[in-house]
Every structure is written in C-alpha cells, then in structure tokens.
Amino acid sequence: MRSILLIGAGRSASSLLSYLIEHAAAQQWRVTVAERDTAQARKLTQGHDDVAPVVQLDASDAEARATLIAKHDLVISMLPHFMHMDVLKDCLRLKKHVITPSYVPDALWPLDAEFKQAGLIVLNEMGVDPGIDHMSAMRIIDGLHAKGARIEAFESYCGGLVAPESDNNPWGYKFSWNPRNVVLAGQGPAARYIHEGRIKYIPYHKLFRRTVHVEIPGLGAFDGYANRDSLKYREIYGIAGIPTMKRGTLRKGGYCEAWDALVQLGCTEDGFAMELPREATWAEFMRAFLPEDAAGDLRAATAHALGIAPDGPVMDKLAWIGLFGNGTIGHAGLSPAATLQQLLEAKWKLEPGDKDLLVMWHRFRHVEAGRTREIHASLAVTGTDEVHTAMARTVGLPMAIGAKLLLNGKIQERGVLLPVKPELYNPILDELAALGVAFTERETELQK
C-alpha cells in the first residue's frame, strides 16, 4: 500500500481527489487530505474515509506539517505558491517525492542536485497553466523537430473563464481559482516576450492596455494579455533561437479595459494597508484614489480622472460591482487589492449550478521543406457545476496522472522536473484525452 499526502483541498482539488479516490483500490494507494477547513475537505472526499481520511492541518505549523509528510511516500502540495518552498524543503529533508501545480520557485533550482542525489522526484508546473500548456506545446514542438521543421513563432494563451450559459454579468468573468491570484495578476517584474527577434517588455501599468485580439474557431473572440516571463521557456522548450514567442492570459472582450481602470486608479495596489474603517462605503473607497479636487458625482469624477466617458462600458462595469454605492467595505487594515478582493469574491462567485470554461490556444508558425505553415491547437473544457469545475479538472487530473506514473516507477529522471519530456507528456496527454480533455488541431499553409 502506497501513501499520498495531499496538502490543501481548496477550489481546485475536486477532480484531483475524485481521481485518487476512484483509483485507490486498483493502484493500492491511500490518500490523506490535510486541510485547515476540514468541513470543506470532507465535501470533496464524499465520505470515502477508508481511502481518503481528512486531517486538520495549519500548513504554516512546521512541526505538524513535517510530522505528516514523514508518514507518506508522495506529497502533493495544493497550497498557495508562496508556501511551496517550506513543503519542498521538508520533502528533501525527509526523502519524499513531491508534486505541485505551480511555477518553479527561483529558490528551488539550487536544490536540484540535492534532490537528484537523494533519488527524489520533484514535479512542478503540473496543472493547466503551467502544466497542460507545456505538455501540449512540447508534443507539437518535438513532432515538428522530428520532421526537420524550423519553428519561427509560438504563441500560447490560456484563460479560466465562465461558460456562456452562466455568463450573466458585464465583466464576463467569475472566479474558478484563487481570487487573490486574479486580483494581483501581472504584478511584479514586467512581462517579457520576443517578437520578430526583438525583446519586448510590458510594465504592470501598461499590461491591460497592450492586449491582443485572439479569435478561436468555435469559441469566439477574446482579449489576451502577456504573462510573466515568456523568454525563459525558449531554452526549456528547445527553441532557444525562435524569433517570436509569447505566452498570455485570455479574458472576454472588455474585461481588460475595465480592469485597467482599477489598475490606473490604484485599487489593485498590495503594498500598503488602507486606513478606512470597516463601516466605510465603497464610494469612500473609490474617492480615496481620486485627486483631492475631485468633487460632485462620484461616477463622473472617476471617469474624469481616468479620461474616459462617464456613460461608457468601463464605468458600467465599475458601477455593476458596486464601487459607486453605499455598501460597506466590511474590513479594515487591508491593502487596496485585498479590500477589492472581498467585494469581487461576492460579485464574481460561481453560483450553484454555474459552469466555468477553460480555454487554451496555441499557434505555431513553422517552415518545412520550404513551405510556411501554421498549426492552431485549441482546448475547451466546460465544468459540471460550481464545485466540479473545468479549472479543477484541468489542474487536478494532470497531477493525479503524474502521481500514478511516479508511484508506478514510470519516471526515470530525478531532481526538479517540468513535464516537457515524452515520458511525462505522452502518457498524461493520452489519458487526459481519454477523459475528455483533448486538443483540436488544424494546420494551414500560409501564402507567400
């Protein structure tokens, strides 16, 4: 009997747990679910205490965390990304394999040799974005290289959205994953990518203005904004000399323009605590970001500060979430971003029966035998309801399949790994396709 420890059972864990529970008998494994909110975790395990017992854990309690890790063969961490390093260091010290869905922390790479020496596997970026994006891209890249093709451009976009049948707000968006990550999206170092051989940078205050139009057959039109650092994946993907490479996030049309208004006002700042009392209104929250000479109607004053029409769609979106109203903020001492998050969690909540939509799209331009072609690959997954979401499915299933491969000795490499080699991406993508998570590809020849 093999043992798996799942640390964290939040909104993206439902499909992961369902898979681990369903395959427990055949695979001879047992899953311990460690979560601070045990009631929430038990909703996901659905009474399967025999194969998936739930224990309470505050993951910041180093002693309790290490005691649990020591008792298991494999750790799957679904904690917020900033908490992964503590788990990873525990796993190295206690000689345990580990899987996370998050980007590799910079502090992890220096430990690669130690994990290798200990014979341990550390699978990172095993969710959807990052995760399925890497796997699906590498299958195409390796296939093109095998045919002798030269890859000239690669663009990749992904978005966790709301399904059309549940899209009933002017933002065209509802939370299907960590709200804090959505509110803070794009903050930090400038987004970096390369276009026709020229490195491009987009600082945060310009990010939601520098969007591109992405049309996906059968799914419609979206706005895309650049993700973090696209450049580091050139070498990882084996396309170091590629002239154009860009990774980004998709949103419904109009979202980015309205979110940019919040960025320009300062409502998404996370570096200081506001001094508004709990009983302050959202109108007072907004006025705190306006110039001192702004007076009169709040909506008009906000529009004037932004240099946009007071009766336009951007202002309609801000009004819809209640930023000009007399509702109370209900919290004190939080940053502007954290304060805004409290409001958005109520307004952008997946209601009972709501479905989300996960969309991913790749475009490759390549030259083969003197002919220039494009490959378009797209993925669309619709959730079942507000718990069994497309986001949970596409984040959780790759990790679950990866856990099966790891525990069955199918992964030969050791150390800090990403799912960019055939021994990982082929079996995972094949099983995902059998489970209904499959890409559609089309290739066209470009006219000279």
Residue, then its C-alpha position, 0 to 999 in steps of 0.5 A: m500500500r502506497s501513501i499520498l499526502l495531499i496538502g490543501a483541498g481548496r477550489s481546485a482539488s475536486s477532480l484531483l481527489s475524485y481521481l485518487i479516490e476512484h483509483a485507490a483500490a486498483q493502484q493500492w494507494r491511500v490518500t490523506v487530505a490535510e486541510r485547515d477547513t476540514a468541513q470543506a475537505r470532507k465535501l470533496t472526499q464524499g465520505h470515502d474515509d477508508v481511502a481518503p481520511v481528512v486531517q486538520l492541518d495549519a500548513s504554516d505549523a512546521e512541526a505538524r506539517a513535517t510530522l505528516i509528510a514523514k508518514h507518506d511516500l508522495v506529497i502533493s502540495m495544493l497550497p498557495h505558491f508562496m508556501h511551496m518552498d517550506v513543503l519542498k524543503d521538508c520533502l528533501r529533508l525527509k526523502k519524499h517525492v513531491i508534486t505541485p501545480s505551480y511555477v518553479p520557485d527561483a529558490l528551488w533550482p539550487l536544490d536540484a542536485e540535492f534532490k537528484q542525489a537523494g533519488l527524489i522526484v520533484l514535479n512542478e508546473m503540473g496543472v493547466d497553466p503551467g502544466i497542460d500548456h507545456m505538455s501540449a506545446m512540447r508534443i507539437i514542438d518535438g513532432l515538428h523537430a522530428k520532421g526537420a521543421r524550423i519553428e519561427a513563432f509560438e504563441s500560447y494563451c490560456g484563460g479560466l473563464v465562465a461558460p456562456e450559459s452562466d455568463n450573466n454579468p458585464w465583466g464576463y468573468k467569475f472566479s474558478w481559482n484563487p481570487r487573490n491570484v486574479v486580483l494581483a495578476g501581472q504584478g511584479p517584474a514586467a512581462r517579457y516576450i520576443h517578437e520578430g527577434r526583438i525583446k519586448y517588455i510590458p510594465y504592470h501599468k501598461l499590461f491591460r492596455r497592450t492586449v491582443h485580439v485572439e479569435i478561436p474557431g468555435l469559441g469566439a473572440f477574446d482579449g489576451y494579455a502577456n504573462r510573466d516571463s515568456l523568454k525563459y521557456r525558449e531554452i526549456y522548450g528547445i527553441a532557444g533561437i525562435p524569433t517570436m514567442k509569447r505566452g498570455t492570459l485570455r479574458k472576454g472582450g472588455y474585461c481588460e479595459a475595465w480592469d485597467a481602470l482599477v489598475q490606473l486608479g490604484c485599487t489593485e495596489d498590495g503594498f500598503a494597508m488602507e486606513l478606512p474603517r470597516e463601516a466605510t462605503w465603497a464610494e469612500f473607497m473609490r474617492a480615496f484614489l481620486p485627486e483631492d479636487a475631485a468633487g460632485d458625482l462620484r461616477a463622473a469624477t472617476a471617469h474624469a480622472l481616468g479620461i474616459a466617458p462617464d456613460g461608457p462600458v468601463m464605468d458600467k462595469l465599475a458601477w455593476i460591482g458596486l464601487f459607486g454605492n453605499g455598501t460597506i467595505g466590511h474590513a479594515g487594515l487591508s491593502p487596496a487589492a485585498t479590500l477589492q478582493q472581498l467585494l469581487e469574491a461576492k460579485w464574481k462567485l460561481e453560483p450553484g449550478d454555474k459552469d466555468l470554461l477553460v480555454m487554451w490556444h496555441r499557434f505555431r508558425h513553422v517552415e518545412a521543406g520550404r513551405t510556411r505553415e501554421i498549426h492552431a491547437s485549441l482546448a475547451v473544457t466546460g465544468t459540471d457545476e460550481v464545485h466540479t469545475a473545468m479549472a479543477r479538472t484541468v489542474g487536478l487530473p494532470m497531477a493525479i496522472g503524474a502521481k500514478l506514473l511516479l508511484n508506478g516507477k514510470i519516471q526515470e529522471r530525478g531532481v526538479l522536473l517540468p513535464v516537457k519530456p515524452e515520458l511525462y507528456n505522452p502518457i498524461l496527454d493520452e489519458l487526459a484525452a481519454l477523459g475528455v480533455a483533448f486538443t483540436e488541431r488544424e494546420t494551414e499553409l500560409q501564402k507567400 
